[in-house]
Amino acid sequence: MSAPPPLPPPPPVYGSVQSQPSLPPTPSRPGWRQGRPGYILLNLVIGFGISIGMVVLLGILIAIFRPDADAVEANDALSGWAFLLAFLGGLVGWIFFAYQESSLRQRWIVFGSIIGGTMFVSLLLLIRAVDIGGGTF
């Protein structure tokens, strides 16, 4: 058995007003949050800037908390993980902020949580690396 032929289009309705051609839907996000290549690169550059700022802030915080810390004797692995976590936290936080489909308030909460959480964990790792206070974490 063969398939039946396709149905013809419906007949036109006389006396009805012809509708305007449909316009493309307006985007729900502003241009800088669209997934276009230029804006993606812009958001990556902004994320890298935030990341570098977080790494610098992490260095300033450890200098404030322990000015006599011996960076030469610090655990290199923990220090590296601390700075890597701070760097990636800034980048991931901004990318989530830029492309998350939610309200501005929720995006700020997620951004602040990622930035604050990674800075806190990075600071704990760096404190442990330079062995501040001699305590264990």
N, CA, C and O atoms as a printed pandas DataFrame, in Angstrom:
     atom_number atom_name residue_name chain_id  residue_number  x_coord  y_coord  z_coord
0              1         N          MET        A               1    0.827   -1.176    0.000
1              2        CA          MET        A               1    0.000    0.000    0.000
2              3         C          MET        A               1    0.877    1.248    0.000
3              4         O          MET        A               1    1.900    1.303    0.683
4              5         N          SER        A               2    0.476    2.216   -0.751
5              6        CA          SER        A               2    1.250    3.452   -0.795
6              7         C          SER        A               2    0.584    4.505    0.091
7              8         O          SER        A               2   -0.595    4.411    0.433
8              9         N          ALA        A               3    1.375    5.496    0.443
9             10        CA          ALA        A               3    0.869    6.568    1.303
10            11         C          ALA        A               3   -0.071    7.455    0.508
11            12         O          ALA        A               3    0.154    7.679   -0.682
12            13         N          PRO        A               4   -1.128    7.971    1.146
13            14        CA          PRO        A               4   -2.056    8.852    0.426
14            15         C          PRO        A               4   -1.362   10.169    0.079
15            16         O          PRO        A               4   -0.413   10.558    0.761
16            17         N          PRO        A               5   -1.811   10.852   -0.955
17            18        CA          PRO        A               5   -1.191   12.131   -1.332
18            19         C          PRO        A               5   -1.441   13.167   -0.247
19            20         O          PRO        A               5   -2.406   13.058    0.509
20            21         N          PRO        A               6   -0.567   14.182   -0.168
21            22        CA          PRO        A               6   -0.756   15.213    0.864
22            23         C          PRO        A               6   -2.016   16.032    0.598
23            24         O          PRO        A               6   -2.481   16.135   -0.537
24            25         N          LEU        A               7   -2.548   16.600    1.651
25            26        CA          LEU        A               7   -3.760   17.409    1.539
26            27         C          LEU        A               7   -3.437   18.751    0.885
27            28         O          LEU        A               7   -2.343   19.285    1.068
28            29         N          PRO        A               8   -4.373   19.288    0.133
29            30        CA          PRO        A               8   -4.141   20.605   -0.466
30            31         C          PRO        A               8   -4.269   21.687    0.598
31            32         O          PRO        A               8   -4.838   21.444    1.663
32            33         N          PRO        A               9   -3.745   22.881    0.320
33            34        CA          PRO        A               9   -3.890   23.966    1.306
34            35         C          PRO        A               9   -5.350   24.368    1.446
35            36         O          PRO        A               9   -6.135   24.141    0.525
36            37         N          PRO        A              10   -5.734   24.958    2.571
37            38        CA          PRO        A              10   -7.139   25.351    2.759
38            39         C          PRO        A              10   -7.499   26.485    1.795
39            40         O          PRO        A              10   -6.637   27.277    1.414
40            41         N          PRO        A              11   -8.752   26.559    1.411
41            42        CA          PRO        A              11   -9.157   27.631    0.492
42            43         C          PRO        A              11   -9.121   28.982    1.192
43            44         O          PRO        A              11   -9.281   29.050    2.411
44            45         N          PRO        A              12   -8.914   30.058    0.437
45            46        CA          PRO        A              12   -8.900   31.385    1.062
46            47         C          PRO        A              12  -10.294   31.761    1.545
47            48         O          PRO        A              12  -11.296   31.335    0.972
48            49         N          VAL        A              13  -10.345   32.544    2.580
49            50        CA          VAL        A              13  -11.608   33.009    3.137
50            51         C          VAL        A              13  -11.858   34.389    2.553
51            52         O          VAL        A              13  -11.071   35.312    2.763
52            53         N          TYR        A              14  -12.958   34.527    1.819
53            54        CA          TYR        A              14  -13.278   35.809    1.190
54            55         C          TYR        A              14  -13.908   36.743    2.198
55            56         O          TYR        A              14  -14.671   36.330    3.071
56            57         N          GLY        A              15  -13.573   37.999    2.058
57            58        CA          GLY        A              15  -14.158   38.992    2.942
58            59         C          GLY        A              15  -13.367   39.179    4.232
59            60         O          GLY        A              15  -13.734   40.030    5.043
60            61         N          SER        A              16  -12.307   38.424    4.453
61            62        CA          SER        A              16  -11.521   38.606    5.671
62            63         C          SER        A              16  -10.360   39.552    5.383
63            64         O          SER        A              16   -9.925   39.696    4.241
64            65         N          VAL        A              17   -9.877   40.181    6.421
65            66        CA          VAL        A              17   -8.762   41.106    6.295
66            67         C          VAL        A              17   -7.478   40.284    6.242
67            68         O          VAL        A              17   -7.250   39.401    7.068
68            69         N          GLN        A              18   -6.659   40.593    5.266
69            70        CA          GLN        A              18   -5.374   39.891    5.168
70            71         C          GLN        A              18   -4.495   40.318    6.336
71            72         O          GLN        A              18   -4.372   41.509    6.620
72            73         N          SER        A              19   -3.900   39.374    6.995
73            74        CA          SER        A              19   -3.051   39.683    8.148
74            75         C          SER        A              19   -1.675   40.132    7.668
75            76         O          SER        A              19   -1.200   39.720    6.610
76            77         N          GLN        A              20   -1.065   40.966    8.454
77            78        CA          GLN        A              20    0.286   41.418    8.157
78            79         C          GLN        A              20    1.244   40.256    8.337
79            80         O          GLN        A              20    1.006   39.368    9.155
80            81         N          PRO        A              21    2.338   40.262    7.566
81            82        CA          PRO        A              21    3.320   39.201    7.801
82            83         C          PRO        A              21    3.851   39.297    9.226
83            84         O          PRO        A              21    4.071   40.387    9.755
84            85         N          SER        A              22    4.048   38.154    9.823
85            86        CA          SER        A              22    4.468   38.149   11.223
86            87         C          SER        A              22    5.898   38.671   11.337
87            88         O          SER        A              22    6.768   38.332   10.534
88            89         N          LEU        A              23    6.117   39.494   12.341
89            90        CA          LEU        A              23    7.441   40.035   12.621
90            91         C          LEU        A              23    8.225   39.023   13.429
91            92         O          LEU        A              23    7.645   38.224   14.163
92            93         N          PRO        A              24    9.545   39.054   13.297
93            94        CA          PRO        A              24   10.324   38.127   14.116
94            95         C          PRO        A              24   10.150   38.477   15.591
95            96         O          PRO        A              24    9.985   39.646   15.940
96            97         N          PRO        A              25   10.185   37.476   16.443
97            98        CA          PRO        A              25    9.980   37.754   17.871
98            99         C          PRO        A              25   11.116   38.615   18.423
99           100         O          PRO        A              25   12.280   38.465   18.052
100          101         N          THR        A              26   10.738   39.512   19.313
101          102        CA          THR        A              26   11.757   40.350   19.937
102          103         C          THR        A              26   12.492   39.528   20.985
103          104         O          THR        A              26   11.869   38.752   21.710
104          105         N          PRO        A              27   13.792   39.686   21.075
105          106        CA          PRO        A              27   14.536   38.895   22.054
106          107         C          PRO        A              27   14.173   39.301   23.477
107          108         O          PRO        A              27   13.898   40.470   23.751
108          109         N          SER        A              28   14.176   38.339   24.364
109          110        CA          SER        A              28   13.816   38.608   25.749
110          111         C          SER        A              28   15.004   39.135   26.545
111          112         O          SER        A              28   14.840   39.621   27.664
112          113         N          ARG        A              29   16.189   39.039   25.971
113          114        CA          ARG        A              29   17.386   39.512   26.659
114          115         C          ARG        A              29   17.999   40.665   25.870
115          116         O          ARG        A              29   17.845   40.728   24.650
116          117         N          PRO        A              30   18.695   41.582   26.555
117          118        CA          PRO        A              30   19.366   42.658   25.826
118          119         C          PRO        A              30   20.506   42.106   24.972
119          120         O          PRO        A              30   20.904   40.949   25.111
120          121         N          GLY        A              31   21.015   42.952   24.096
121          122        CA          GLY        A              31   22.023   42.513   23.140
122          123         C          GLY        A              31   23.272   41.924   23.768
123          124         O          GLY        A              31   23.805   40.936   23.262
124          125         N          TRP        A              32   23.748   42.505   24.856
125          126        CA          TRP        A              32   24.998   42.014   25.449
126          127         C          TRP        A              32   24.828   40.653   26.110
127          128         O          TRP        A              32   25.816   40.013   26.471
128          129         N          ARG        A              33   23.588   40.204   26.272
129          130        CA          ARG        A              33   23.339   38.877   26.847
130          131         C          ARG        A              33   22.941   37.861   25.798
131          132         O          ARG        A              33   22.623   36.720   26.134
132          133         N          GLN        A              34   22.954   38.254   24.520
133          134        CA          GLN        A              34   22.655   37.326   23.441
134          135         C          GLN        A              34   23.863   36.437   23.192
135          136         O          GLN        A              34   24.970   36.750   23.629
136          137         N          GLY        A              35   23.657   35.355   22.506
137          138        CA          GLY        A              35   24.744   34.412   22.255
138          139         C          GLY        A              35   25.499   34.690   20.965
139          140         O          GLY        A              35   25.883   33.753   20.264
140          141         N          ARG        A              36   25.717   35.944   20.642
141          142        CA          ARG        A              36   26.465   36.285   19.433
142          143         C          ARG        A              36   27.956   36.276   19.736
143          144         O          ARG        A              36   28.351   36.543   20.871
144          145         N          PRO        A              37   28.796   35.974   18.739
145          146        CA          PRO        A              37   30.239   35.831   18.994
146          147         C          PRO        A              37   30.895   37.066   19.606
147          148         O          PRO        A              37   31.722   36.931   20.508
148          149         N          GLY        A              38   30.552   38.251   19.144
149          150        CA          GLY        A              38   31.167   39.464   19.688
150          151         C          GLY        A              38   30.831   39.663   21.158
151          152         O          GLY        A              38   31.694   40.014   21.963
152          153         N          TYR        A              39   29.573   39.435   21.495
153          154        CA          TYR        A              39   29.158   39.600   22.889
154          155         C          TYR        A              39   29.710   38.481   23.779
155          156         O          TYR        A              39   29.978   38.703   24.960
156          157         N          ILE        A              40   29.876   37.301   23.226
157          158        CA          ILE        A              40   30.487   36.222   24.005
158          159         C          ILE        A              40   31.927   36.587   24.349
159          160         O          ILE        A              40   32.363   36.406   25.485
160          161         N          LEU        A              41   32.660   37.099   23.370
161          162        CA          LEU        A              41   34.043   37.529   23.639
162          163         C          LEU        A              41   34.080   38.672   24.640
163          164         O          LEU        A              41   34.944   38.699   25.517
164          165         N          LEU        A              42   33.150   39.621   24.519
165          166        CA          LEU        A              42   33.084   40.724   25.476
166          167         C          LEU        A              42   32.839   40.205   26.888
167          168         O          LEU        A              42   33.490   40.652   27.833
168          169         N          ASN        A              43   31.906   39.266   27.041
169          170        CA          ASN        A              43   31.627   38.711   28.367
170          171         C          ASN        A              43   32.806   37.913   28.899
171          172         O          ASN        A              43   33.052   37.922   30.105
172          173         N          LEU        A              44   33.542   37.223   28.033
173          174        CA          LEU        A              44   34.749   36.521   28.490
174          175         C          LEU        A              44   35.814   37.503   28.970
175          176         O          LEU        A              44   36.476   37.253   29.977
176          177         N          VAL        A              45   35.984   38.616   28.258
177          178        CA          VAL        A              45   36.963   39.630   28.678
178          179         C          VAL        A              45   36.554   40.225   30.021
179          180         O          VAL        A              45   37.399   40.416   30.896
180          181         N          ILE        A              46   35.265   40.520   30.193
181          182        CA          ILE        A              46   34.794   41.039   31.487
182          183         C          ILE        A              46   35.033   40.009   32.586
183          184         O          ILE        A              46   35.466   40.363   33.682
184          185         N          GLY        A              47   34.753   38.736   32.304
185          186        CA          GLY        A              47   34.989   37.675   33.288
186          187         C          GLY        A              47   36.464   37.548   33.644
187          188         O          GLY        A              47   36.803   37.353   34.811
188          189         N          PHE        A              48   37.349   37.656   32.647
189          190        CA          PHE        A              48   38.783   37.609   32.938
190          191         C          PHE        A              48   39.204   38.802   33.793
191          192         O          PHE        A              48   40.038   38.663   34.688
192          193         N          GLY        A              49   38.632   39.970   33.519
193          194        CA          GLY        A              49   38.944   41.142   34.343
194          195         C          GLY        A              49   38.522   40.951   35.788
195          196         O          GLY        A              49   39.266   41.290   36.708
196          197         N          ILE        A              50   37.330   40.410   35.990
197          198        CA          ILE        A              50   36.864   40.123   37.357
198          199         C          ILE        A              50   37.772   39.088   38.005
199          200         O          ILE        A              50   38.093   39.199   39.188
200          201         N          SER        A              51   38.187   38.086   37.243
201          202        CA          SER        A              51   39.057   37.038   37.780
202          203         C          SER        A              51   40.401   37.601   38.220
203          204         O          SER        A              51   40.894   37.263   39.296
204          205         N          ILE        A              52   40.991   38.447   37.404
205          206        CA          ILE        A              52   42.272   39.041   37.770
206          207         C          ILE        A              52   42.108   39.914   39.000
207          208         O          ILE        A              52   42.972   39.923   39.877
208          209         N          GLY        A              53   40.998   40.652   39.072
209          210        CA          GLY        A              53   40.724   41.452   40.266
210          211         C          GLY        A              53   40.581   40.584   41.510
211          212         O          GLY        A              53   41.029   40.975   42.588
212          213         N          MET        A              54   39.966   39.416   41.377
213          214        CA          MET        A              54   39.826   38.519   42.527
214          215         C          MET        A              54   41.176   37.974   42.980
215          216         O          MET        A              54   41.424   37.851   44.179
216          217         N          VAL        A              55   42.048   37.647   42.029
217          218        CA          VAL        A              55   43.374   37.138   42.389
218          219         C          VAL        A              55   44.171   38.219   43.095
219          220         O          VAL        A              55   44.852   37.941   44.082
220          221         N          VAL        A              56   44.095   39.452   42.603
221          222        CA          VAL        A              56   44.799   40.565   43.256
222          223         C          VAL        A              56   44.228   40.793   44.653
223          224         O          VAL        A              56   44.980   40.986   45.608
224          225         N          LEU        A              57   42.908   40.772   44.774
225          226        CA          LEU        A              57   42.276   40.941   46.090
226          227         C          LEU        A              57   42.682   39.827   47.049
227          228         O          LEU        A              57   42.889   40.072   48.237
228          229         N          LEU        A              58   42.794   38.618   46.541
229          230        CA          LEU        A              58   43.226   37.500   47.379
230          231         C          LEU        A              58   44.646   37.731   47.899
231          232         O          LEU        A              58   44.931   37.467   49.067
232          233         N          GLY        A              59   45.531   38.221   47.037
233          234        CA          GLY        A              59   46.888   38.540   47.478
234          235         C          GLY        A              59   46.909   39.657   48.502
235          236         O          GLY        A              59   47.689   39.607   49.453
236          237         N          ILE        A              60   46.062   40.668   48.325
237          238        CA          ILE        A              60   45.993   41.769   49.293
238          239         C          ILE        A              60   45.459   41.265   50.626
239          240         O          ILE        A              60   45.979   41.639   51.678
240          241         N          LEU        A              61   44.428   40.421   50.599
241          242        CA          LEU        A              61   43.866   39.903   51.850
242          243         C          LEU        A              61   44.877   39.067   52.625
243          244         O          LEU        A              61   44.961   39.171   53.849
244          245         N          ILE        A              62   45.641   38.243   51.922
245          246        CA          ILE        A              62   46.621   37.426   52.642
246          247         C          ILE        A              62   47.746   38.298   53.183
247          248         O          ILE        A              62   48.317   37.988   54.228
248          249         N          ALA        A              63   48.073   39.387   52.485
249          250        CA          ALA        A              63   49.088   40.319   52.993
250          251         C          ALA        A              63   48.579   41.062   54.220
251          252         O          ALA        A              63   49.362   41.381   55.115
252          253         N          ILE        A              64   47.275   41.345   54.275
253          254        CA          ILE        A              64   46.701   42.021   55.439
254          255         C          ILE        A              64   46.637   41.074   56.623
255          256         O          ILE        A              64   47.011   41.450   57.735
256          257         N          PHE        A              65   46.165   39.838   56.402
257          258        CA          PHE        A              65   46.003   38.898   57.503
258          259         C          PHE        A              65   47.330   38.388   58.042
259          260         O          PHE        A              65   47.437   38.096   59.233
260          261         N          ARG        A              66   48.300   38.280   57.224
261          262        CA          ARG        A              66   49.587   37.738   57.664
262          263         C          ARG        A              66   50.730   38.442   56.924
263          264         O          ARG        A              66   51.252   37.914   55.942
264          265         N          PRO        A              67   51.119   39.638   57.397
265          266        CA          PRO        A              67   52.175   40.372   56.698
266          267         C          PRO        A              67   53.537   39.692   56.781
267          268         O          PRO        A              67   54.390   39.921   55.923
268          269         N          ASP        A              68   53.752   38.868   57.787
269          270        CA          ASP        A              68   55.055   38.204   57.919
270          271         C          ASP        A              68   55.032   36.765   57.386
271          272         O          ASP        A              68   55.898   35.962   57.734
272          273         N          ALA        A              69   54.042   36.441   56.542
273          274        CA          ALA        A              69   53.964   35.091   55.973
274          275         C          ALA        A              69   55.124   34.872   55.012
275          276         O          ALA        A              69   55.500   35.767   54.254
276          277         N          ASP        A              70   55.674   33.690   55.055
277          278        CA          ASP        A              70   56.805   33.347   54.195
278          279         C          ASP        A              70   56.275   32.636   52.956
279          280         O          ASP        A              70   55.942   31.451   52.999
280          281         N          ALA        A              71   56.202   33.367   51.863
281          282        CA          ALA        A              71   55.658   32.800   50.636
282          283         C          ALA        A              71   56.577   31.742   50.041
283          284         O          ALA        A              71   56.123   30.877   49.293
284          285         N          VAL        A              72   57.877   31.803   50.370
285          286        CA          VAL        A              72   58.809   30.816   49.839
286          287         C          VAL        A              72   58.561   29.454   50.477
287          288         O          VAL        A              72   58.709   28.422   49.822
288          289         N          GLU        A              73   58.191   29.449   51.731
289          290        CA          GLU        A              73   57.960   28.202   52.450
290          291         C          GLU        A              73   56.522   27.706   52.326
291          292         O          GLU        A              73   56.188   26.656   52.876
292          293         N          ALA        A              74   55.667   28.437   51.618
293          294        CA          ALA        A              74   54.259   28.052   51.499
294          295         C          ALA        A              74   54.128   26.804   50.640
295          296         O          ALA        A              74   54.981   26.506   49.804
296          297         N          ASN        A              75   53.050   26.091   50.867
297          298        CA          ASN        A              75   52.741   24.906   50.085
298          299         C          ASN        A              75   52.323   25.344   48.685
299          300         O          ASN        A              75   51.282   25.979   48.515
300          301         N          ASP        A              76   53.130   25.006   47.687
301          302        CA          ASP        A              76   52.865   25.463   46.325
302          303         C          ASP        A              76   51.574   24.891   45.758
303          304         O          ASP        A              76   50.859   25.585   45.035
304          305         N          ALA        A              77   51.267   23.651   46.071
305          306        CA          ALA        A              77   50.052   23.039   45.525
306          307         C          ALA        A              77   48.809   23.747   46.052
307          308         O          ALA        A              77   47.911   24.073   45.276
308          309         N          LEU        A              78   48.745   23.987   47.352
309          310        CA          LEU        A              78   47.585   24.679   47.915
310          311         C          LEU        A              78   47.488   26.109   47.417
311          312         O          LEU        A              78   46.391   26.600   47.147
312          313         N          SER        A              79   48.617   26.780   47.294
313          314        CA          SER        A              79   48.604   28.155   46.773
314          315         C          SER        A              79   48.104   28.175   45.342
315          316         O          SER        A              79   47.303   29.032   44.969
316          317         N          GLY        A              80   48.570   27.242   44.548
317          318        CA          GLY        A              80   48.111   27.176   43.161
318          319         C          GLY        A              80   46.627   26.908   43.052
319          320         O          GLY        A              80   45.937   27.538   42.250
320          321         N          TRP        A              81   46.122   25.967   43.859
321          322        CA          TRP        A              81   44.687   25.681   43.851
322          323         C          TRP        A              81   43.887   26.891   44.313
323          324         O          TRP        A              81   42.814   27.163   43.776
324          325         N          ALA        A              82   44.392   27.615   45.297
325          326        CA          ALA        A              82   43.675   28.793   45.798
326          327         C          ALA        A              82   43.547   29.855   44.712
327          328         O          ALA        A              82   42.460   30.392   44.495
328          329         N          PHE        A              83   44.646   30.161   44.029
329          330        CA          PHE        A              83   44.589   31.182   42.985
330          331         C          PHE        A              83   43.796   30.709   41.767
331          332         O          PHE        A              83   43.093   31.502   41.141
332          333         N          LEU        A              84   43.902   29.429   41.430
333          334        CA          LEU        A              84   43.118   28.900   40.311
334          335         C          LEU        A              84   41.628   28.955   40.623
335          336         O          LEU        A              84   40.828   29.315   39.760
336          337         N          LEU        A              85   41.251   28.602   41.841
337          338        CA          LEU        A              85   39.847   28.645   42.228
338          339         C          LEU        A              85   39.318   30.077   42.186
339          340         O          LEU        A              85   38.205   30.313   41.718
340          341         N          ALA        A              86   40.106   31.025   42.669
341          342        CA          ALA        A              86   39.676   32.429   42.629
342          343         C          ALA        A              86   39.533   32.901   41.185
343          344         O          ALA        A              86   38.584   33.614   40.856
344          345         N          PHE        A              87   40.462   32.511   40.329
345          346        CA          PHE        A              87   40.407   32.932   38.933
346          347         C          PHE        A              87   39.178   32.348   38.225
347          348         O          PHE        A              87   38.445   33.066   37.545
348          349         N          LEU        A              88   38.966   31.052   38.391
349          350        CA          LEU        A              88   37.828   30.410   37.727
350          351         C          LEU        A              88   36.491   30.873   38.316
351          352         O          LEU        A              88   35.489   30.953   37.605
352          353         N          GLY        A              89   36.482   31.173   39.604
353          354        CA          GLY        A              89   35.244   31.653   40.231
354          355         C          GLY        A              89   34.780   32.968   39.640
355          356         O          GLY        A              89   33.582   33.163   39.435
356          357         N          GLY        A              90   35.700   33.871   39.365
357          358        CA          GLY        A              90   35.323   35.142   38.754
358          359         C          GLY        A              90   34.775   34.962   37.353
359          360         O          GLY        A              90   33.784   35.590   36.981
360          361         N          LEU        A              91   35.413   34.112   36.584
361          362        CA          LEU        A              91   34.974   33.872   35.208
362          363         C          LEU        A              91   33.610   33.171   35.179
363          364         O          LEU        A              91   32.709   33.588   34.452
364          365         N          VAL        A              92   33.468   32.120   35.962
365          366        CA          VAL        A              92   32.205   31.376   35.982
366          367         C          VAL        A              92   31.078   32.242   36.553
367          368         O          VAL        A              92   29.950   32.197   36.061
368          369         N          GLY        A              93   31.380   33.017   37.576
369          370        CA          GLY        A              93   30.361   33.891   38.164
370          371         C          GLY        A              93   29.810   34.892   37.160
371          372         O          GLY        A              93   28.600   35.105   37.091
372          373         N          TRP        A              94   30.701   35.509   36.378
373          374        CA          TRP        A              94   30.230   36.480   35.400
374          375         C          TRP        A              94   29.451   35.806   34.266
375          376         O          TRP        A              94   28.433   36.335   33.821
376          377         N          ILE        A              95   29.912   34.664   33.802
377          378        CA          ILE        A              95   29.206   33.983   32.720
378          379         C          ILE        A              95   27.800   33.583   33.181
379          380         O          ILE        A              95   26.841   33.716   32.421
380          381         N          PHE        A              96   27.672   33.098   34.410
381          382        CA          PHE        A              96   26.342   32.793   34.937
382          383         C          PHE        A              96   25.503   34.060   35.028
383          384         O          PHE        A              96   24.316   34.044   34.702
384          385         N          PHE        A              97   26.112   35.163   35.472
385          386        CA          PHE        A              97   25.376   36.419   35.585
386          387         C          PHE        A              97   24.875   36.886   34.223
387          388         O          PHE        A              97   23.743   37.354   34.103
388          389         N          ALA        A              98   25.711   36.760   33.205
389          390        CA          ALA        A              98   25.353   37.273   31.887
390          391         C          ALA        A              98   24.311   36.411   31.189
391          392         O          ALA        A              98   23.439   36.949   30.507
392          393         N          TYR        A              99   24.370   35.115   31.334
393          394        CA          TYR        A              99   23.539   34.244   30.510
394          395         C          TYR        A              99   22.456   33.477   31.258
395          396         O          TYR        A              99   21.753   32.678   30.640
396          397         N          GLN        A             100   22.296   33.681   32.538
397          398        CA          GLN        A             100   21.261   32.976   33.284
398          399         C          GLN        A             100   19.890   33.560   32.950
399          400         O          GLN        A             100   19.724   34.778   32.890
400          401         N          GLU        A             101   18.918   32.689   32.734
401          402        CA          GLU        A             101   17.552   33.111   32.400
402          403         C          GLU        A             101   16.737   33.276   33.674
403          404         O          GLU        A             101   15.948   32.397   34.023
404          405         N          SER        A             102   16.917   34.383   34.365
405          406        CA          SER        A             102   16.136   34.666   35.562
406          407         C          SER        A             102   16.131   36.172   35.781
407          408         O          SER        A             102   16.660   36.930   34.967
408          409         N          SER        A             103   15.531   36.596   36.881
409          410        CA          SER        A             103   15.435   38.027   37.154
410          411         C          SER        A             103   16.809   38.583   37.542
411          412         O          SER        A             103   17.731   37.841   37.880
412          413         N          LEU        A             104   16.909   39.895   37.482
413          414        CA          LEU        A             104   18.168   40.558   37.824
414          415         C          LEU        A             104   18.561   40.270   39.271
415          416         O          LEU        A             104   19.738   40.060   39.565
416          417         N          ARG        A             105   17.592   40.259   40.161
417          418        CA          ARG        A             105   17.870   39.984   41.579
418          419         C          ARG        A             105   18.468   38.591   41.762
419          420         O          ARG        A             105   19.448   38.422   42.487
420          421         N          GLN        A             106   17.877   37.599   41.106
421          422        CA          GLN        A             106   18.396   36.236   41.233
422          423         C          GLN        A             106   19.781   36.109   40.608
423          424         O          GLN        A             106   20.627   35.373   41.118
424          425         N          ARG        A             107   20.018   36.822   39.507
425          426        CA          ARG        A             107   21.343   36.769   38.889
426          427         C          ARG        A             107   22.397   37.397   39.799
427          428         O          ARG        A             107   23.517   36.894   39.886
428          429         N          TRP        A             108   22.043   38.506   40.486
429          430        CA          TRP        A             108   22.990   39.107   41.433
430          431         C          TRP        A             108   23.270   38.172   42.615
431          432         O          TRP        A             108   24.400   38.086   43.094
432          433         N          ILE        A             109   22.241   37.485   43.071
433          434        CA          ILE        A             109   22.430   36.550   44.187
434          435         C          ILE        A             109   23.369   35.420   43.779
435          436         O          ILE        A             109   24.273   35.063   44.535
436          437         N          VAL        A             110   23.164   34.855   42.592
437          438        CA          VAL        A             110   24.037   33.782   42.110
438          439         C          VAL        A             110   25.461   34.297   41.919
439          440         O          VAL        A             110   26.420   33.631   42.307
440          441         N          PHE        A             111   25.599   35.481   41.322
441          442        CA          PHE        A             111   26.920   36.068   41.110
442          443         C          PHE        A             111   27.646   36.291   42.436
443          444         O          PHE        A             111   28.810   35.917   42.583
444          445         N          GLY        A             112   26.957   36.899   43.396
445          446        CA          GLY        A             112   27.568   37.141   44.706
446          447         C          GLY        A             112   27.905   35.861   45.439
447          448         O          GLY        A             112   28.926   35.787   46.122
448          449         N          SER        A             113   27.062   34.854   45.307
449          450        CA          SER        A             113   27.332   33.573   45.968
450          451         C          SER        A             113   28.561   32.890   45.382
451          452         O          SER        A             113   29.392   32.357   46.118
452          453         N          ILE        A             114   28.672   32.907   44.063
453          454        CA          ILE        A             114   29.836   32.273   43.430
454          455         C          ILE        A             114   31.109   33.030   43.775
455          456         O          ILE        A             114   32.115   32.419   44.133
456          457         N          ILE        A             115   31.075   34.356   43.671
457          458        CA          ILE        A             115   32.261   35.168   43.964
458          459         C          ILE        A             115   32.636   35.033   45.441
459          460         O          ILE        A             115   33.794   34.781   45.772
460          461         N          GLY        A             116   31.653   35.200   46.321
461          462        CA          GLY        A             116   31.935   35.113   47.752
462          463         C          GLY        A             116   32.392   33.731   48.182
463          464         O          GLY        A             116   33.317   33.600   48.984
464          465         N          GLY        A             117   31.747   32.697   47.651
465          466        CA          GLY        A             117   32.124   31.324   48.018
466          467         C          GLY        A             117   33.519   30.962   47.548
467          468         O          GLY        A             117   34.296   30.369   48.296
468          469         N          THR        A             118   33.838   31.313   46.317
469          470        CA          THR        A             118   35.184   30.976   45.832
470          471         C          THR        A             118   36.251   31.799   46.538
471          472         O          THR        A             118   37.347   31.299   46.792
472          473         N          MET        A             119   35.944   33.061   46.861
473          474        CA          MET        A             119   36.936   33.857   47.605
474          475         C          MET        A             119   37.149   33.281   49.005
475          476         O          MET        A             119   38.280   33.224   49.488
476          477         N          PHE        A             120   36.075   32.857   49.652
477          478        CA          PHE        A             120   36.194   32.299   50.994
478          479         C          PHE        A             120   37.023   31.009   50.983
479          480         O          PHE        A             120   37.938   30.844   51.789
480          481         N          VAL        A             121   36.694   30.107   50.070
481          482        CA          VAL        A             121   37.436   28.846   49.999
482          483         C          VAL        A             121   38.889   29.098   49.575
483          484         O          VAL        A             121   39.804   28.460   50.095
484          485         N          SER        A             122   39.100   30.016   48.642
485          486        CA          SER        A             122   40.467   30.338   48.213
486          487         C          SER        A             122   41.280   30.932   49.353
487          488         O          SER        A             122   42.457   30.611   49.518
488          489         N          LEU        A             123   40.651   31.797   50.137
489          490        CA          LEU        A             123   41.356   32.386   51.276
490          491         C          LEU        A             123   41.693   31.320   52.313
491          492         O          LEU        A             123   42.784   31.339   52.882
492          493         N          LEU        A             124   40.764   30.384   52.567
493          494        CA          LEU        A             124   41.065   29.295   53.500
494          495         C          LEU        A             124   42.226   28.434   52.986
495          496         O          LEU        A             124   43.108   28.054   53.757
496          497         N          LEU        A             125   42.224   28.130   51.692
497          498        CA          LEU        A             125   43.328   27.346   51.122
498          499         C          LEU        A             125   44.651   28.092   51.223
499          500         O          LEU        A             125   45.683   27.501   51.542
500          501         N          LEU        A             126   44.615   29.386   50.952
501          502        CA          LEU        A             126   45.851   30.165   51.013
502          503         C          LEU        A             126   46.333   30.349   52.444
503          504         O          LEU        A             126   47.536   30.350   52.702
504          505         N          ILE        A             127   45.409   30.502   53.359
505          506        CA          ILE        A             127   45.798   30.590   54.783
506          507         C          ILE        A             127   46.460   29.288   55.207
507          508         O          ILE        A             127   47.479   29.295   55.898
508          509         N          ARG        A             128   45.878   28.179   54.789
509          510        CA          ARG        A             128   46.467   26.887   55.109
510          511         C          ARG        A             128   47.834   26.717   54.448
511          512         O          ARG        A             128   48.743   26.120   55.025
512          513         N          ALA        A             129   47.968   27.242   53.243
513          514        CA          ALA        A             129   49.218   27.108   52.497
514          515         C          ALA        A             129   50.358   27.852   53.183
515          516         O          ALA        A             129   51.485   27.359   53.223
516          517         N          VAL        A             130   50.079   29.014   53.714
517          518        CA          VAL        A             130   51.145   29.758   54.395
518          519         C          VAL        A             130   51.177   29.466   55.897
519          520         O          VAL        A             130   51.994   30.013   56.638
520          521         N          ASP        A             131   50.260   28.585   56.324
521          522        CA          ASP        A             131   50.229   28.091   57.698
522          523         C          ASP        A             131   50.071   29.213   58.703
523          524         O          ASP        A             131   50.877   29.367   59.621
524          525         N          ILE        A             132   49.013   29.999   58.513
525          526        CA          ILE        A             132   48.731   31.093   59.441
526          527         C          ILE        A             132   48.103   30.524   60.694
527          528         O          ILE        A             132   47.177   29.717   60.622
528          529         N          GLY        A             133   48.594   30.935   61.812
529          530        CA          GLY        A             133   48.036   30.538   63.098
530          531         C          GLY        A             133   48.383   29.139   63.538
531          532         O          GLY        A             133   48.121   28.786   64.688
532          533         N          GLY        A             134   48.942   28.352   62.705
533          534        CA          GLY        A             134   49.355   27.011   63.073
534          535         C          GLY        A             134   48.207   26.049   63.295
535          536         O          GLY        A             134   48.448   24.882   63.604
536          537         N          GLY        A             135   46.971   26.488   63.152
537          538        CA          GLY        A             135   45.826   25.615   63.367
538          539         C          GLY        A             135   45.514   24.758   62.147
539          540         O          GLY        A             135   46.093   24.933   61.074
540          541         N          THR        A             136   44.609   23.852   62.336
541          542        CA          THR        A             136   44.198   23.026   61.212
542          543         C          THR        A             136   42.788   23.416   60.811
543          544         O          THR        A             136   42.004   23.890   61.633
544          545         N          PHE        A             137   42.482   23.217   59.571
545          546        CA          PHE        A             137   41.155   23.553   59.048
546          547         C          PHE        A             137   40.428   22.304   58.707
547          548         O          PHE        A             137   39.287   22.360   58.248
